[in-house]
Amino acid sequence: MDLPPERTSQNASLSEDAATAKRAGMTDTQRPEARSPRGFIDRRARDLTAERKILTAVSAVYERYGFEPLETPAFEYADALGKFLPDADRPNEGVFALQDDDEQWIALRYDLTAPLARFAAQNWETLPKPFRRYAFGTVWRNEKPGPGRYREFTQCDADTVGSARPEADAEIIAMAAEGLVAAGVPEGAAVLKINNRKLLNGLMAAAGVADEGQKLAVLRAVDKLDRLGPDGVRLLLGEGRLDESGAFTKGAGLNAGAAERVLAFTAAGAGRAETLGRLADVIGGSAEGDEGLAELAAIDAALTSLGLGADRAIFDPAVVRGLEYYTGAVFEAELLLGTTDDKGQPVRLGSVGGGGRYDDLVARFTGERTPATGFSFGISRLAAALRAAGREAAADLRGPVVVIVFDQTRMADYFAVAGELRGAGVPAEVYLGASGMKAQMKYADRRLSPAAVIIGGDEFAAGTATVKDLDLGRALSKGVTDNAAWRAERPGQVTIPRAELVATIRKILDAQSLDSAL
């Protein structure tokens, strides 16, 4: 039986690989298994295009607010990251580190904030103050991977270093809200949740918690409120909790009264002004707690002047943020859109961004407290959330126009066709495989090409080109009937003078843009 051309080509390639392995003295058992490391994923055009669109939109918002771009290296010295990692009791764990040839340990950056602190300390004398910068890039976390939790992902941050004013926090929050809309989240479909670490410190002082390890255990327990609910957090505030897998997590060791006081604090959320009143009652007038309340009141006033109402930014005492370096206001962005997985089942993706005030981070290098505040979008998570909510634009997934090859001896002519389309701003490629017409059309369809250009010997002789509208074919195959009269005027395939090729392709591209808007 004759194999189809693509199968023959594939088998030839496999035979070459086998011959190469044999020459290298490799046996079948020595061949590596093609696999991705745990927590690392391959991303194709769909993911990359969505993330690039979000990065471009959010960066434009940051620049409109007056933030300048900055890029720092992927690696930092491990001691520059220090204890500011997921768990303070595991210094230098949670990162991917290696020892350089000078015997110093360097680590892939865990986030974009620690590198900013190092940069600010290193260049403080020459920087404008406050220093306002934004950055985006890949970060790496040596943590246990899970559903939607990767060890490599993209963040996009904006930070103000050198201002202690609560209004700096408010501006960051307002900018984050605007960034969400620019990224494709409808206004009102996300909320910024705001708290202050000083309130939490005041709460623990009122509850009699003085030990730093116990404080951290309380913060970790509260941070799990959304996932475990009040009953689960109550266990973690006390002796501990046994999860479904049988693993036991040691608790913070609070007595019942102190645990209930913490839970009452987390339940104090309402309108911004009303929440401040409720929190004042729970905290009990501690000096640090009162300072946190005053800062939230100033943030409330600034957000109101910036036009950000309680429907888009609220005070939520349950917001903790996991990193230890936060010293004041903390905030998280949460989508209110319904999201589903690939099987159509409801799924909760949680926070798509967060940040807060970290006034002690630069001081690790300088010895002098330098106020700072910032926000970070999890770009990969935000892109996944928009897709799960059905907010991904179909037009973003379009591939190039494919020029079909009939005659291998006329490759130069086919490349001239592709060059003409590219010169007009239309993405295009010449098919470079060895398959026939049917396989080439299948290739164009898999690339989500808007159209295929077909030029054989007859077309070359007549100075014409045949264009097949693949977008229309996809729409008709899905039973789309919207705007039927307009569709009736779109032939699925048309032969046109060669000089009209660009205009014809443009018409197909414009039609697809109209389809997306319908």
N, C-alpha and C positions, 0 to 999 in steps of 0.2 A: 504494500500500500504506500502510495506517495504521501509524504508529509507536507503540510502547508509550509510556505516559505519561512514564516516566523518560527515554526517548530524546528525546521531544518537548521536555521541559524542558531537557535538556542542549543540544540544538541551539539552543533559544531563548537560552540563556545564552551560547553561542558567538557567536551573531549579535549579541548585545548587546556582547560584547567587541570584535568586529570593527568595530561602529559607533563604539564609544568610541575605538578606535585610529585610525579614519578621521578622526574629528573632531579628534583630537590631531595629525593630520598624519603618523602613523606608517605605514610600509609593512611588509609581511611580514618583510622582511629586517632591520628595525629592532627587531623584538620580541625581548626577552631570552629566552634558553633557560632553561627551568625545570630547574635543576640545583643540587646541593649543593656547597659548596666541598670540595676534597680534604681528607680527614681529619676531616670533620664529618658527623654523621649525624642523621637524624630518628628520634625514638623515640616509639613509640605506647604505648598503655596497658600492653601486656605487659611492656615493658622498664621503664617508669616504676613500675609496681606492684611488680615484683620488687625494684627498687633501693630503693623507699621502705620495703619490708618489711625489707630488710637494714639500712638506716640506722636504723630504729626499734629493731631488735633489738640492734645493736651499740652504739648510743647508751645504751640501758638498761644494758648491761654497764659502759660507761665511768662512768656515774653511780653505779652500785653500788660501784665502786672509789673513789668520791669525787672524780671529775673534774668540773669545772664547764664549761658550754657557753660558747663564745666565737665571735663572728662578726666577721671582718675584711673590709675592702672587696675587691672584685675587682681593683682597680688598686692598685699600689704604685709609688712612685718607682723608676725603673730603677736608680739607684745604691744603693737599699736591697736590691735583689736581687744586685747586684755580680757577683762571679765565681762565685757559688754556683749555677751553671747546668750543663747537661749536660756541656759541655766548657770547662775553664778557659782553654784557649787561644783561645776565641772569646767574650770578654766581651760581655755584652748581646745575644748571639745566642741563639737557642733560645726567645725570647719574642716576643709580639706587643706592639709598643710604638708610641706616638705622642707627638708633642710638644704639650703643653698650651698654653693661651693665654698662660701666663706663661713660655713657652719652656723649661720643664722637661720632661724625658722621663718619661712614666709607662708602665707595662707591666702587662698582665694577669698575674695571679699564676701562677707556674710550679708552685708547690705551696702547701701551707698552713703550712709550717714557717718560711720566710723572713718571711712576715707576722707570725707569732708572735714571732720574734726582734725585729722592729721594735716590736711592741706591748709586749713585756716591757721593752725598753730605755726606751721612752717613758713607761711607767707603773710602773717598778720600785719606786719609793719607796712606792707605795700598795698593792702586791700582797702577798698572803700568800706566805711563802717557806718551802718550795718552792711554786711556782705550778703547779697541776695543772689543765690545761684540755683539753677535746676540741672538735673543730670538724669540720664537713662542708661541702662545697660544690664548685663547679665550678672546675677548673684548666685552663690552656691551655698548650700546648707547640708552639712553631713548629719542628717537626721533620718529617722525611720520614714520611708515613703509610704504613701497611702493614696486612696482615691482622691484625685484632684490636688494632691500634695506632692510636689516634685522637689528634687534636690538641686535643680537648675532652673531658673526662671528669670523673667525680665521685670525690672522695676523702673518707675519714673518718679523722681523726687523733686521737691522744691523746698528750700530752707532759707531762713533768715538767721544769720549769725551776728550777734552784737546788739540785739534789742531785747530788753526785759519787759517791754510794754505788753499788756494783755491784748492790745489792738493788733500786735504782730501775729498772735495766735489767731485772732478773728479773721485777719486778712488771709491767712493760710487756709482757714476753714472755708471762707467764701470762695477762694480760688479753686479749692477742691470741688465744691459744688458746681462751679462753672465748668470745670474740667470734665465732670461726669456727663454733663449735657453735651459738651463738645464731642465726647467719645461716642455718643449715640444713645445715652440714657435719657428718656423723655423727662422733662422737668416735672418734679413731683413723684418720680418713680424711684427715687433714692433718698436716703436720709443720712445726715451727718450726726453721729452720736458723740456727745462731748461730756467729759468728766474732768476731775482735777486730782492728781496724786496727793496733793496736800490735804484734800478732804479725806482720802483714805488713811493718810497718816494720822490725821486728827481723830478719825474713827477708831483706829487701833490704840491710840493713846487713851481715849475714853473707855475702851474695852480692856485696858490693862495689858496690852501686848507691847512688850519692849524689846524682846530678842529679835535680832535681824533675820535669823533663819525662820522664826515663826512668822514674822511679817511677810516674808517672801512666800511662805506656804499659804497664808491667807490670800495674798494677791493671786496666786495660781488657782486657788479654789474658786474665787469670785470670777476669774477669767473664763471658767468652764460653765458659767451659769446658763448660757444659751444652749449648750449641748446636754448638760446633765439635769437642768432644772433645780428648783430650790431644795428638793429632797437629797439629790446627789451632792450638791454643794454643802448642805448641812453635815453630811457624813465627812466630807473632806475638811470642813472646819473643825470637826471633832477628832475622833480617833483614826478615821481613815475609811476607805471605800474598797470593796471587792467588786471588780467589774465582771462583765459577762464571760470573759475568757478565764476567770479565776485568778487574775493578777490583783494583788493588793497594793493600793497606794496609801502611804502613810499620811495621816491628816495633820492639820495645824495644831491640834491639841487644845483648842479653846473649850472652855466650859459651856454649858448649854445657854446661859444668859448672854455671854459674849457672842456666841454664834448667832443667836436670834437678833442681836443688835446689828451685826453685820448684814444679815438678811433683810432687816428692816431698812437699812441704808440703801441696799440695792433696789428696793421696791419703791423708792421715793420719787421716781420719775413721773412727771406730768408736763404741763406747760413750763417754759423756761423760768418765769418768775415764781410760779407756784412751787417748782422743784427746789429752788433756792430756799424758800421758806421751810419746806419739809426737811431739807438737809440740815438746816440750822438747828432744828429741834432734835435731830438724831445725834449730831456730833457733840453737842453739849458744851459749846463755847470754848473749845481748845484754841490756842493762839494760832497754830498752823492751819487748823480747820477754818478759822475765821479769815485767814489770809487767802485760802483757796476759794471761799465764798465770794470775797471781794473781787478776785480775779475773774471768776465766772460772771459776776454782775457786769464788769467792764466789757467782757467778751459779748455778753448779751446786748449791751448798748451799741457796741460797734457793729455787730451783725444786723441789728435793726436798722442802723443808718446805711448799711450796705444793701439793704433790701432782702435780707435772708431771714424769712419768717420761721416760726416754730414748725411749719409743715416740712421744712427742708433741713433744719438744724435744731436738735433738741438736746437737753441735758439728761444724760442717762448715767446714774451712779454705778451701774453694773459694768461700765466700760473700764477696763484695767490696762490693757496692752501688755504683752508678755515680756518685753525687754526691760531690764532693770534700770536702764539709764534715764528713764523719764522722771522729771522732777516737778512738773506742774501740770498744765492742761494736757489732756490726752483725748484723741478723737479717732473715730472709725467711720468708714463709709459703708453703708449696707444697702443693697438693692431691695426694692419692694416689688419687683417684677416677679411673676410666676415663672419658675424655671423647671424644665423637664430633662431627663437624660435621653440617651439614644433610643431607649425603648418606650419613651413617652411617659415614664413614671416621674412624679414630682420629686424634685431634689433641691436641697438647700445648700447653696454654695458659700454662705456666710459673708464675711467682710471682703471687699474688693480693694480696700486701701485703708491706711491709717497713719497716725503720727502723733506728735505731741511736742512738749517742751523738754529739752535736755540741757540744763544749764551747767552740768558738771563734765561734759564729755571733752571739750577742748582743754579744760583745766588739767586733765591727765598728762598733757604735754607741757603746759606752761606754768602750772601751779596757781594760776589766776582764774577765778570763775568767769566764764564768758557765756552770757545768755544766748540761747539758740532755740529755734522752733522750726518744725517742718512737717511735711506730709508726703507719703509715698503711695503711688498707685501700684498694685500688682497687675501689670499689664496682661500677663498670660491668663490670670484668673478672671480679669475683667472681660477679656475677649471670649473666654469660655462661657462666662455668665451671659453675655449678650447673645451668644449662639444658642444657649440653653433656653433663653427667653424668646427666641425667634426674631431677634433684632439684627441678624447678620444680613447685609445687603447681598442679593444674588449677583449683582453686577460686579462685585469685588472678586468673584471667582472666575471671571472670564479669562480664557486663554488667548493665544495669538491666532490670527488668520493663518491657515495652513495652505501652502502652495503644493498641490499634488504633482508628483513627478511621473510622467508617462515615458519619457525618453531620456535614458541616462546620459546620452551624448549631448544633451542640451542643458546640462546643469547650469552653465553660465547664464543662459536665458532665464532659467527659473530664479536664480539668485538676483538677477536684474529686476524681476517682478517683485520679489520680497524687498529689495532695496528701495523700490519706488514707494511701496506701502509704508515702509519704515520712515522714509523721508517725509511722508505726509503725516507722521505721528501715529501711524497704525501699527501696533505690534504684529509681527509676521515672522514666519519661519518656513524654510523649504524642508520637506520631508526627506530625511537622510537615511532612512532604512532601506531595505531591499525588497519590500513587499509590494503586492499589487494594489490595484485601485480599491478593492473592498477593504483591505486591511488599512490602507491609508485613510479612508473615510472613518473607519472605526477609531483610528488613532486621533483624528481631529475631534471626534465626538468625545473621547475620553479626556482630551485636553480642554474641553468646554469651549472650543473655538466658536466664534460667532459665525464664521463662514469658511468655506473651502474654495480655493481658486483652481480651476481645472483648465489646463492649456495643453492640448495634444497637437499632433501634426496638423490636423485640419485647422485648428484655431490659429496656430502660428502662421500658416499659409494665408488665412483670411484676415489676419490682424484683429482677431477677436479673443475673448476670454469667457469662459463659463463660470458663473458664481453660484454656489449652492448655499442657501440661507439655512444654516444649521440651527440658529436660534428659533426660527419659525418651526422647524421640524420638532424641536423639543417641546415647544408650546403646544403644538397640535397633538403630540403623543400623550400629553397630560390631559387632553380634553379641554383645553382652555378655549373659552368662547367669548370672552370679553372683547368688546370693540370688533365685532365680527366683520362689519363692513370694511373697516380699515384693513383687517387681515386678508380679506378677499382680494385686495389690491396688491398683495405681496406674493409674487410667485416664488415657489420653493426653490426654483432653479431658473436662471436666465442667462442667455448668451448676449454679450454686449460688445460694442467696439472697444478695443484695447484701451483707448484714450479715456473711456468712461469708468475704468476699473476703480480708481480711488473714490469717485463720487458714489458708485454703487455700494462699495463696502461701507462708506460713511452712512449711507441711508440705512443699512442693516444695523450699524452701531447705534444710530439715533433711535431706531425703532425699539431696540432692546432697552435703551434708557427710558423710553416711554412705557414699555411693558413693566419695568420695575416700579414706575410711579403709579401704575394703575392699582 
